[in-house]
Amino acid sequence: WCCLDCLAGRAFCSHCCHKEHLRHPLHRVEFWNGTHFISAWLRELHVRLYLGHEGLQC
């Protein structure tokens, strides 16, 4: 995984990309398919944004 919005376009494994983007849910990411990067959504990494309840799920 690669983030287009993080400094220097760092590459992440899926676990680290998820963890790093819990507080940045609007960043744009791509994943490597073996030959090139493809646009993706953070929801594919199960990043969720919970509004209210101090950021906790209802």
CHARMM internal coordinates of N, CA and C (Angstrom, degrees):
IC EDIT
DIST 1 N 1 CA 1.4454
DIST 1 CA 1 C 1.5068
ANGL 1 N 1 CA 1 C 109.25
DIST 1 C 2 N 1.3347
ANGL 1 CA 1 C 2 N 114.86
DIHE 1 N 1 CA 1 C 2 N 145.09
DIST 2 N 2 CA 1.4554
ANGL 1 C 2 N 2 CA 122.03
DIHE 1 CA 1 C 2 N 2 CA 179.47
DIST 2 CA 2 C 1.5233
ANGL 2 N 2 CA 2 C 107.92
DIHE 1 C 2 N 2 CA 2 C -135.85
DIST 2 C 3 N 1.3244
ANGL 2 CA 2 C 3 N 116.46
DIHE 2 N 2 CA 2 C 3 N 135.73
DIST 3 N 3 CA 1.4555
ANGL 2 C 3 N 3 CA 121.06
DIHE 2 CA 2 C 3 N 3 CA 178.70
DIST 3 CA 3 C 1.5246
ANGL 3 N 3 CA 3 C 109.25
DIHE 2 C 3 N 3 CA 3 C -100.72
DIST 3 C 4 N 1.3090
ANGL 3 CA 3 C 4 N 115.96
DIHE 3 N 3 CA 3 C 4 N 129.20
DIST 4 N 4 CA 1.4615
ANGL 3 C 4 N 4 CA 120.94
DIHE 3 CA 3 C 4 N 4 CA 179.30
DIST 4 CA 4 C 1.5226
ANGL 4 N 4 CA 4 C 112.29
DIHE 3 C 4 N 4 CA 4 C -79.60
DIST 4 C 5 N 1.3371
ANGL 4 CA 4 C 5 N 116.76
DIHE 4 N 4 CA 4 C 5 N -14.51
DIST 5 N 5 CA 1.4613
ANGL 4 C 5 N 5 CA 120.68
DIHE 4 CA 4 C 5 N 5 CA -176.30
DIST 5 CA 5 C 1.5234
ANGL 5 N 5 CA 5 C 114.16
DIHE 4 C 5 N 5 CA 5 C -105.06
DIST 5 C 6 N 1.3121
ANGL 5 CA 5 C 6 N 117.97
DIHE 5 N 5 CA 5 C 6 N -19.31
DIST 6 N 6 CA 1.4687
ANGL 5 C 6 N 6 CA 120.22
DIHE 5 CA 5 C 6 N 6 CA 177.57
DIST 6 CA 6 C 1.5291
ANGL 6 N 6 CA 6 C 108.93
DIHE 5 C 6 N 6 CA 6 C -73.42
DIST 6 C 7 N 1.2972
ANGL 6 CA 6 C 7 N 116.03
DIHE 6 N 6 CA 6 C 7 N 152.36
DIST 7 N 7 CA 1.4594
ANGL 6 C 7 N 7 CA 120.42
DIHE 6 CA 6 C 7 N 7 CA 179.26
DIST 7 CA 7 C 1.5181
ANGL 7 N 7 CA 7 C 110.84
DIHE 6 C 7 N 7 CA 7 C -58.31
DIST 7 C 8 N 1.3040
ANGL 7 CA 7 C 8 N 116.34
DIHE 7 N 7 CA 7 C 8 N 135.02
DIST 8 N 8 CA 1.4622
ANGL 7 C 8 N 8 CA 124.88
DIHE 7 CA 7 C 8 N 8 CA 176.36
DIST 8 CA 8 C 1.5270
ANGL 8 N 8 CA 8 C 113.45
DIHE 7 C 8 N 8 CA 8 C 66.88
DIST 8 C 9 N 1.3275
ANGL 8 CA 8 C 9 N 119.62
DIHE 8 N 8 CA 8 C 9 N 12.10
DIST 9 N 9 CA 1.4618
ANGL 8 C 9 N 9 CA 121.67
DIHE 8 CA 8 C 9 N 9 CA 176.43
DIST 9 CA 9 C 1.5137
ANGL 9 N 9 CA 9 C 112.67
DIHE 8 C 9 N 9 CA 9 C 53.49
DIST 9 C 10 N 1.3266
ANGL 9 CA 9 C 10 N 116.27
DIHE 9 N 9 CA 9 C 10 N 48.21
DIST 10 N 10 CA 1.4643
ANGL 9 C 10 N 10 CA 121.77
DIHE 9 CA 9 C 10 N 10 CA -176.92
DIST 10 CA 10 C 1.5244
ANGL 10 N 10 CA 10 C 111.82
DIHE 9 C 10 N 10 CA 10 C -58.35
DIST 10 C 11 N 1.3239
ANGL 10 CA 10 C 11 N 115.52
DIHE 10 N 10 CA 10 C 11 N 147.46
DIST 11 N 11 CA 1.4626
ANGL 10 C 11 N 11 CA 121.64
DIHE 10 CA 10 C 11 N 11 CA 175.18
DIST 11 CA 11 C 1.5265
ANGL 11 N 11 CA 11 C 108.96
DIHE 10 C 11 N 11 CA 11 C -97.18
DIST 11 C 12 N 1.3300
ANGL 11 CA 11 C 12 N 116.84
DIHE 11 N 11 CA 11 C 12 N 143.43
DIST 12 N 12 CA 1.4616
ANGL 11 C 12 N 12 CA 123.30
DIHE 11 CA 11 C 12 N 12 CA -177.52
DIST 12 CA 12 C 1.5250
ANGL 12 N 12 CA 12 C 109.83
DIHE 11 C 12 N 12 CA 12 C -133.60
DIST 12 C 13 N 1.3318
ANGL 12 CA 12 C 13 N 116.59
DIHE 12 N 12 CA 12 C 13 N 152.81
DIST 13 N 13 CA 1.4689
ANGL 12 C 13 N 13 CA 119.80
DIHE 12 CA 12 C 13 N 13 CA 164.45
DIST 13 CA 13 C 1.5353
ANGL 13 N 13 CA 13 C 105.37
DIHE 12 C 13 N 13 CA 13 C -75.45
DIST 13 C 14 N 1.3209
ANGL 13 CA 13 C 14 N 118.26
DIHE 13 N 13 CA 13 C 14 N 166.54
DIST 14 N 14 CA 1.4706
ANGL 13 C 14 N 14 CA 120.55
DIHE 13 CA 13 C 14 N 14 CA -176.22
DIST 14 CA 14 C 1.5266
ANGL 14 N 14 CA 14 C 111.68
DIHE 13 C 14 N 14 CA 14 C -60.90
DIST 14 C 15 N 1.3304
ANGL 14 CA 14 C 15 N 117.91
DIHE 14 N 14 CA 14 C 15 N -40.52
DIST 15 N 15 CA 1.4665
ANGL 14 C 15 N 15 CA 121.33
DIHE 14 CA 14 C 15 N 15 CA -179.73
DIST 15 CA 15 C 1.5239
ANGL 15 N 15 CA 15 C 110.96
DIHE 14 C 15 N 15 CA 15 C -62.38
DIST 15 C 16 N 1.3213
ANGL 15 CA 15 C 16 N 116.86
DIHE 15 N 15 CA 15 C 16 N -47.30
DIST 16 N 16 CA 1.4718
ANGL 15 C 16 N 16 CA 120.93
DIHE 15 CA 15 C 16 N 16 CA -178.45
DIST 16 CA 16 C 1.5247
ANGL 16 N 16 CA 16 C 111.44
DIHE 15 C 16 N 16 CA 16 C -69.78
DIST 16 C 17 N 1.3172
ANGL 16 CA 16 C 17 N 117.68
DIHE 16 N 16 CA 16 C 17 N -35.78
DIST 17 N 17 CA 1.4673
ANGL 16 C 17 N 17 CA 120.80
DIHE 16 CA 16 C 17 N 17 CA 177.51
DIST 17 CA 17 C 1.5271
ANGL 17 N 17 CA 17 C 109.67
DIHE 16 C 17 N 17 CA 17 C -63.76
DIST 17 C 18 N 1.3171
ANGL 17 CA 17 C 18 N 116.79
DIHE 17 N 17 CA 17 C 18 N -43.34
DIST 18 N 18 CA 1.4726
ANGL 17 C 18 N 18 CA 121.16
DIHE 17 CA 17 C 18 N 18 CA 177.12
DIST 18 CA 18 C 1.5223
ANGL 18 N 18 CA 18 C 110.03
DIHE 17 C 18 N 18 CA 18 C -59.80
DIST 18 C 19 N 1.3089
ANGL 18 CA 18 C 19 N 116.90
DIHE 18 N 18 CA 18 C 19 N -52.50
DIST 19 N 19 CA 1.4669
ANGL 18 C 19 N 19 CA 121.92
DIHE 18 CA 18 C 19 N 19 CA -177.44
DIST 19 CA 19 C 1.5341
ANGL 19 N 19 CA 19 C 111.44
DIHE 18 C 19 N 19 CA 19 C -60.81
DIST 19 C 20 N 1.3120
ANGL 19 CA 19 C 20 N 117.19
DIHE 19 N 19 CA 19 C 20 N -43.28
DIST 20 N 20 CA 1.4648
ANGL 19 C 20 N 20 CA 122.31
DIHE 19 CA 19 C 20 N 20 CA -177.65
DIST 20 CA 20 C 1.5307
ANGL 20 N 20 CA 20 C 112.30
DIHE 19 C 20 N 20 CA 20 C -68.07
DIST 20 C 21 N 1.3288
ANGL 20 CA 20 C 21 N 117.66
DIHE 20 N 20 CA 20 C 21 N -26.92
DIST 21 N 21 CA 1.4573
ANGL 20 C 21 N 21 CA 120.23
DIHE 20 CA 20 C 21 N 21 CA -173.74
DIST 21 CA 21 C 1.5220
ANGL 21 N 21 CA 21 C 114.94
DIHE 20 C 21 N 21 CA 21 C -105.24
DIST 21 C 22 N 1.3136
ANGL 21 CA 21 C 22 N 117.93
DIHE 21 N 21 CA 21 C 22 N 10.37
DIST 22 N 22 CA 1.4597
ANGL 21 C 22 N 22 CA 119.81
DIHE 21 CA 21 C 22 N 22 CA 175.30
DIST 22 CA 22 C 1.5242
ANGL 22 N 22 CA 22 C 110.72
DIHE 21 C 22 N 22 CA 22 C -61.20
DIST 22 C 23 N 1.3161
ANGL 22 CA 22 C 23 N 116.97
DIHE 22 N 22 CA 22 C 23 N -31.04
DIST 23 N 23 CA 1.4716
ANGL 22 C 23 N 23 CA 121.37
DIHE 22 CA 22 C 23 N 23 CA 179.36
DIST 23 CA 23 C 1.5268
ANGL 23 N 23 CA 23 C 112.29
DIHE 22 C 23 N 23 CA 23 C -100.83
DIST 23 C 24 N 1.3254
ANGL 23 CA 23 C 24 N 117.30
DIHE 23 N 23 CA 23 C 24 N 5.58
DIST 24 N 24 CA 1.4653
ANGL 23 C 24 N 24 CA 122.40
DIHE 23 CA 23 C 24 N 24 CA 179.51
DIST 24 CA 24 C 1.5306
ANGL 24 N 24 CA 24 C 109.93
DIHE 23 C 24 N 24 CA 24 C -135.53
DIST 24 C 25 N 1.3325
ANGL 24 CA 24 C 25 N 117.24
DIHE 24 N 24 CA 24 C 25 N 59.69
DIST 25 N 25 CA 1.4743
ANGL 24 C 25 N 25 CA 119.85
DIHE 24 CA 24 C 25 N 25 CA -172.41
DIST 25 CA 25 C 1.5263
ANGL 25 N 25 CA 25 C 114.78
DIHE 24 C 25 N 25 CA 25 C -70.31
DIST 25 C 26 N 1.3178
ANGL 25 CA 25 C 26 N 118.14
DIHE 25 N 25 CA 25 C 26 N -8.54
DIST 26 N 26 CA 1.4644
ANGL 25 C 26 N 26 CA 119.61
DIHE 25 CA 25 C 26 N 26 CA -178.89
DIST 26 CA 26 C 1.5221
ANGL 26 N 26 CA 26 C 113.09
DIHE 25 C 26 N 26 CA 26 C -99.51
DIST 26 C 27 N 1.3380
ANGL 26 CA 26 C 27 N 116.63
DIHE 26 N 26 CA 26 C 27 N 1.81
DIST 27 N 27 CA 1.4651
ANGL 26 C 27 N 27 CA 119.07
DIHE 26 CA 26 C 27 N 27 CA 177.52
DIST 27 CA 27 C 1.5243
ANGL 27 N 27 CA 27 C 110.33
DIHE 26 C 27 N 27 CA 27 C -67.14
DIST 27 C 28 N 1.3246
ANGL 27 CA 27 C 28 N 114.72
DIHE 27 N 27 CA 27 C 28 N 152.57
DIST 28 N 28 CA 1.4716
ANGL 27 C 28 N 28 CA 121.67
DIHE 27 CA 27 C 28 N 28 CA 179.55
DIST 28 CA 28 C 1.5284
ANGL 28 N 28 CA 28 C 108.52
DIHE 27 C 28 N 28 CA 28 C -99.56
DIST 28 C 29 N 1.3308
ANGL 28 CA 28 C 29 N 116.50
DIHE 28 N 28 CA 28 C 29 N 129.78
DIST 29 N 29 CA 1.4637
ANGL 28 C 29 N 29 CA 121.18
DIHE 28 CA 28 C 29 N 29 CA -176.74
DIST 29 CA 29 C 1.5238
ANGL 29 N 29 CA 29 C 111.21
DIHE 28 C 29 N 29 CA 29 C -123.78
DIST 29 C 30 N 1.3173
ANGL 29 CA 29 C 30 N 113.84
DIHE 29 N 29 CA 29 C 30 N 161.40
DIST 30 N 30 CA 1.4591
ANGL 29 C 30 N 30 CA 122.38
DIHE 29 CA 29 C 30 N 30 CA 174.68
DIST 30 CA 30 C 1.5233
ANGL 30 N 30 CA 30 C 107.97
DIHE 29 C 30 N 30 CA 30 C -136.38
DIST 30 C 31 N 1.3166
ANGL 30 CA 30 C 31 N 116.62
DIHE 30 N 30 CA 30 C 31 N 155.65
DIST 31 N 31 CA 1.4623
ANGL 30 C 31 N 31 CA 119.23
DIHE 30 CA 30 C 31 N 31 CA 174.59
DIST 31 CA 31 C 1.5170
ANGL 31 N 31 CA 31 C 109.61
DIHE 30 C 31 N 31 CA 31 C -123.98
DIST 31 C 32 N 1.3204
ANGL 31 CA 31 C 32 N 114.66
DIHE 31 N 31 CA 31 C 32 N 153.25
DIST 32 N 32 CA 1.4539
ANGL 31 C 32 N 32 CA 122.85
DIHE 31 CA 31 C 32 N 32 CA -178.46
DIST 32 CA 32 C 1.5146
ANGL 32 N 32 CA 32 C 108.77
DIHE 31 C 32 N 32 CA 32 C -86.53
DIST 32 C 33 N 1.3294
ANGL 32 CA 32 C 33 N 117.60
DIHE 32 N 32 CA 32 C 33 N 123.99
DIST 33 N 33 CA 1.4658
ANGL 32 C 33 N 33 CA 120.45
DIHE 32 CA 32 C 33 N 33 CA -178.55
DIST 33 CA 33 C 1.5339
ANGL 33 N 33 CA 33 C 112.27
DIHE 32 C 33 N 33 CA 33 C -98.70
DIST 33 C 34 N 1.3156
ANGL 33 CA 33 C 34 N 116.47
DIHE 33 N 33 CA 33 C 34 N 7.40
DIST 34 N 34 CA 1.4581
ANGL 33 C 34 N 34 CA 120.71
DIHE 33 CA 33 C 34 N 34 CA -179.44
DIST 34 CA 34 C 1.5162
ANGL 34 N 34 CA 34 C 112.80
DIHE 33 C 34 N 34 CA 34 C 110.80
DIST 34 C 35 N 1.3384
ANGL 34 CA 34 C 35 N 115.37
DIHE 34 N 34 CA 34 C 35 N -23.38
DIST 35 N 35 CA 1.4647
ANGL 34 C 35 N 35 CA 119.08
DIHE 34 CA 34 C 35 N 35 CA 177.89
DIST 35 CA 35 C 1.5239
ANGL 35 N 35 CA 35 C 113.07
DIHE 34 C 35 N 35 CA 35 C -129.21
DIST 35 C 36 N 1.3376
ANGL 35 CA 35 C 36 N 116.89
DIHE 35 N 35 CA 35 C 36 N -28.71
DIST 36 N 36 CA 1.4655
ANGL 35 C 36 N 36 CA 120.54
DIHE 35 CA 35 C 36 N 36 CA 179.27
DIST 36 CA 36 C 1.5265
ANGL 36 N 36 CA 36 C 110.17
DIHE 35 C 36 N 36 CA 36 C -160.72
DIST 36 C 37 N 1.3388
ANGL 36 CA 36 C 37 N 115.60
DIHE 36 N 36 CA 36 C 37 N 167.34
DIST 37 N 37 CA 1.4639
ANGL 36 C 37 N 37 CA 120.66
DIHE 36 CA 36 C 37 N 37 CA 178.33
DIST 37 CA 37 C 1.5274
ANGL 37 N 37 CA 37 C 110.31
DIHE 36 C 37 N 37 CA 37 C -82.87
DIST 37 C 38 N 1.3398
ANGL 37 CA 37 C 38 N 115.38
DIHE 37 N 37 CA 37 C 38 N 141.87
DIST 38 N 38 CA 1.4616
ANGL 37 C 38 N 38 CA 123.23
DIHE 37 CA 37 C 38 N 38 CA 178.81
DIST 38 CA 38 C 1.5281
ANGL 38 N 38 CA 38 C 107.89
DIHE 37 C 38 N 38 CA 38 C -123.14
DIST 38 C 39 N 1.3247
ANGL 38 CA 38 C 39 N 117.28
DIHE 38 N 38 CA 38 C 39 N 136.33
DIST 39 N 39 CA 1.4670
ANGL 38 C 39 N 39 CA 121.45
DIHE 38 CA 38 C 39 N 39 CA 177.50
DIST 39 CA 39 C 1.5201
ANGL 39 N 39 CA 39 C 109.95
DIHE 38 C 39 N 39 CA 39 C -59.38
DIST 39 C 40 N 1.3264
ANGL 39 CA 39 C 40 N 115.57
DIHE 39 N 39 CA 39 C 40 N 142.28
DIST 40 N 40 CA 1.4565
ANGL 39 C 40 N 40 CA 121.09
DIHE 39 CA 39 C 40 N 40 CA -179.10
DIST 40 CA 40 C 1.5253
ANGL 40 N 40 CA 40 C 109.13
DIHE 39 C 40 N 40 CA 40 C -146.01
DIST 40 C 41 N 1.3193
ANGL 40 CA 40 C 41 N 115.70
DIHE 40 N 40 CA 40 C 41 N 173.61
DIST 41 N 41 CA 1.4559
ANGL 40 C 41 N 41 CA 122.68
DIHE 40 CA 40 C 41 N 41 CA 177.31
DIST 41 CA 41 C 1.5204
ANGL 41 N 41 CA 41 C 108.83
DIHE 40 C 41 N 41 CA 41 C -110.18
DIST 41 C 42 N 1.3205
ANGL 41 CA 41 C 42 N 116.56
DIHE 41 N 41 CA 41 C 42 N 146.73
DIST 42 N 42 CA 1.4668
ANGL 41 C 42 N 42 CA 119.47
DIHE 41 CA 41 C 42 N 42 CA 175.99
DIST 42 CA 42 C 1.5253
ANGL 42 N 42 CA 42 C 111.48
DIHE 41 C 42 N 42 CA 42 C -63.64
DIST 42 C 43 N 1.3103
ANGL 42 CA 42 C 43 N 118.00
DIHE 42 N 42 CA 42 C 43 N -21.91
DIST 43 N 43 CA 1.4664
ANGL 42 C 43 N 43 CA 119.86
DIHE 42 CA 42 C 43 N 43 CA 177.62
DIST 43 CA 43 C 1.5308
ANGL 43 N 43 CA 43 C 110.95
DIHE 42 C 43 N 43 CA 43 C -62.22
DIST 43 C 44 N 1.3413
ANGL 43 CA 43 C 44 N 117.18
DIHE 43 N 43 CA 43 C 44 N -25.25
DIST 44 N 44 CA 1.4606
ANGL 43 C 44 N 44 CA 120.22
DIHE 43 CA 43 C 44 N 44 CA 176.63
DIST 44 CA 44 C 1.5204
ANGL 44 N 44 CA 44 C 111.63
DIHE 43 C 44 N 44 CA 44 C -66.65
DIST 44 C 45 N 1.3431
ANGL 44 CA 44 C 45 N 116.06
DIHE 44 N 44 CA 44 C 45 N -19.31
DIST 45 N 45 CA 1.4627
ANGL 44 C 45 N 45 CA 121.92
DIHE 44 CA 44 C 45 N 45 CA 175.58
DIST 45 CA 45 C 1.5245
ANGL 45 N 45 CA 45 C 110.64
DIHE 44 C 45 N 45 CA 45 C -99.58
DIST 45 C 46 N 1.3278
ANGL 45 CA 45 C 46 N 116.25
DIHE 45 N 45 CA 45 C 46 N 9.69
DIST 46 N 46 CA 1.4627
ANGL 45 C 46 N 46 CA 123.64
DIHE 45 CA 45 C 46 N 46 CA 179.99
DIST 46 CA 46 C 1.5269
ANGL 46 N 46 CA 46 C 112.28
DIHE 45 C 46 N 46 CA 46 C 64.76
DIST 46 C 47 N 1.3333
ANGL 46 CA 46 C 47 N 117.09
DIHE 46 N 46 CA 46 C 47 N 32.29
DIST 47 N 47 CA 1.4593
ANGL 46 C 47 N 47 CA 121.06
DIHE 46 CA 46 C 47 N 47 CA 172.21
DIST 47 CA 47 C 1.5213
ANGL 47 N 47 CA 47 C 106.17
DIHE 46 C 47 N 47 CA 47 C -80.68
DIST 47 C 48 N 1.3243
ANGL 47 CA 47 C 48 N 116.65
DIHE 47 N 47 CA 47 C 48 N 124.12
DIST 48 N 48 CA 1.4564
ANGL 47 C 48 N 48 CA 122.14
DIHE 47 CA 47 C 48 N 48 CA -178.34
DIST 48 CA 48 C 1.5232
ANGL 48 N 48 CA 48 C 108.68
DIHE 47 C 48 N 48 CA 48 C -123.54
DIST 48 C 49 N 1.3161
ANGL 48 CA 48 C 49 N 116.12
DIHE 48 N 48 CA 48 C 49 N 148.49
DIST 49 N 49 CA 1.4530
ANGL 48 C 49 N 49 CA 122.89
DIHE 48 CA 48 C 49 N 49 CA 177.01
DIST 49 CA 49 C 1.5140
ANGL 49 N 49 CA 49 C 107.50
DIHE 48 C 49 N 49 CA 49 C -114.88
DIST 49 C 50 N 1.3348
ANGL 49 CA 49 C 50 N 116.93
DIHE 49 N 49 CA 49 C 50 N 112.38
DIST 50 N 50 CA 1.4497
ANGL 49 C 50 N 50 CA 121.97
DIHE 49 CA 49 C 50 N 50 CA 179.56
DIST 50 CA 50 C 1.5188
ANGL 50 N 50 CA 50 C 108.48
DIHE 49 C 50 N 50 CA 50 C -101.65
DIST 50 C 51 N 1.3117
ANGL 50 CA 50 C 51 N 115.82
DIHE 50 N 50 CA 50 C 51 N 121.84
DIST 51 N 51 CA 1.4597
ANGL 50 C 51 N 51 CA 121.37
DIHE 50 CA 50 C 51 N 51 CA -179.99
DIST 51 CA 51 C 1.5226
ANGL 51 N 51 CA 51 C 108.89
DIHE 50 C 51 N 51 CA 51 C -94.73
DIST 51 C 52 N 1.3080
ANGL 51 CA 51 C 52 N 116.05
DIHE 51 N 51 CA 51 C 52 N 135.02
DIST 52 N 52 CA 1.4520
ANGL 51 C 52 N 52 CA 120.26
DIHE 51 CA 51 C 52 N 52 CA -178.69
DIST 52 CA 52 C 1.5184
ANGL 52 N 52 CA 52 C 111.07
DIHE 51 C 52 N 52 CA 52 C 82.38
DIST 52 C 53 N 1.2954
ANGL 52 CA 52 C 53 N 117.02
DIHE 52 N 52 CA 52 C 53 N 178.11
DIST 53 N 53 CA 1.4670
ANGL 52 C 53 N 53 CA 123.20
DIHE 52 CA 52 C 53 N 53 CA 178.45
DIST 53 CA 53 C 1.5241
ANGL 53 N 53 CA 53 C 112.06
DIHE 52 C 53 N 53 CA 53 C 52.48
DIST 53 C 54 N 1.3383
ANGL 53 CA 53 C 54 N 116.63
DIHE 53 N 53 CA 53 C 54 N 34.05
DIST 54 N 54 CA 1.4626
ANGL 53 C 54 N 54 CA 122.61
DIHE 53 CA 53 C 54 N 54 CA 179.12
DIST 54 CA 54 C 1.5301
ANGL 54 N 54 CA 54 C 112.33
DIHE 53 C 54 N 54 CA 54 C 55.31
DIST 54 C 55 N 1.3267
ANGL 54 CA 54 C 55 N 117.12
DIHE 54 N 54 CA 54 C 55 N 35.53
DIST 55 N 55 CA 1.4531
ANGL 54 C 55 N 55 CA 121.48
DIHE 54 CA 54 C 55 N 55 CA 177.65
DIST 55 CA 55 C 1.5134
ANGL 55 N 55 CA 55 C 114.88
DIHE 54 C 55 N 55 CA 55 C 82.21
DIST 55 C 56 N 1.3200
ANGL 55 CA 55 C 56 N 117.69
DIHE 55 N 55 CA 55 C 56 N 4.88
DIST 56 N 56 CA 1.4610
ANGL 55 C 56 N 56 CA 121.52
DIHE 55 CA 55 C 56 N 56 CA -179.55
DIST 56 CA 56 C 1.5253
ANGL 56 N 56 CA 56 C 110.44
DIHE 55 C 56 N 56 CA 56 C -94.88
DIST 56 C 57 N 1.3104
ANGL 56 CA 56 C 57 N 115.90
DIHE 56 N 56 CA 56 C 57 N 152.07
DIST 57 N 57 CA 1.4620
ANGL 56 C 57 N 57 CA 121.67
DIHE 56 CA 56 C 57 N 57 CA 177.55
DIST 57 CA 57 C 1.5208
ANGL 57 N 57 CA 57 C 109.60
DIHE 56 C 57 N 57 CA 57 C -67.68
DIST 57 C 58 N 1.3519
ANGL 57 CA 57 C 58 N 117.76
DIHE 57 N 57 CA 57 C 58 N 145.14
DIST 58 N 58 CA 1.4748
ANGL 57 C 58 N 58 CA 121.85
DIHE 57 CA 57 C 58 N 58 CA 178.46
DIST 58 CA 58 C 1.5190
ANGL 58 N 58 CA 58 C 110.18
DIHE 57 C 58 N 58 CA 58 C -62.71
END
COOR INIT
IC SEED 1 N 1 CA 1 C
IC BUILD
